[in-house]
Amino acid sequence: MGRNRRHRWVYGTPVVNFFGPRGVSIDDLAQINLNVEELEAIKWADFEGLYQEEAARKMNISRQTFGRILEEAHKKIAECLVQGKALRIDGGNYVMIQKGFKCYGCGYTWGVPRRVPRPPVCPQCESANIHRSNIHRGFGRQNLIKGGD
């Protein structure tokens, strides 16, 4: 029996959760499901341009796991583009991050689940000059949002 999968940290829900070829009825389309954590991996690696090691840290997973998630996401997106299939973004094994921090020493930003205590120092440079990031303010009293399966 294998161990339980870790929840991947995700920093926001998708703005749009369905894409399809123009001019084709939704009923006639084959659909591919992209998990929310696969979209998050695409965001960090391809959109934000982070190295896999740094992106994996942000998602609270190993670099190897991040690489596997990213590879699977690329395959699904390529299949949709090449074969004209629809892409639905839904489900997965993730936890929505509720608290974000920024280091004013080095500029590094990271997030932690709500129940994790405030970090004493920056994980990048070990400076104690850290504050809540503006992006994550206002979410302190909400519960973690568990997604997917």
Secondary structure, 3 states (H helix, E strand, C coil): CCCCCCCEEECCCCCCCEECCCCCCHHHCCEEEECHHHHHHHHHHHHCCCCHHHHHHHHCCCHHHHHHHHHHHHHHHHHHHHHCCEEEECCCEEEECCEEEEECCCCCEEEECCCCCCCCCCCCCCCCCEEECHHHCCCCCCCCEEEEC
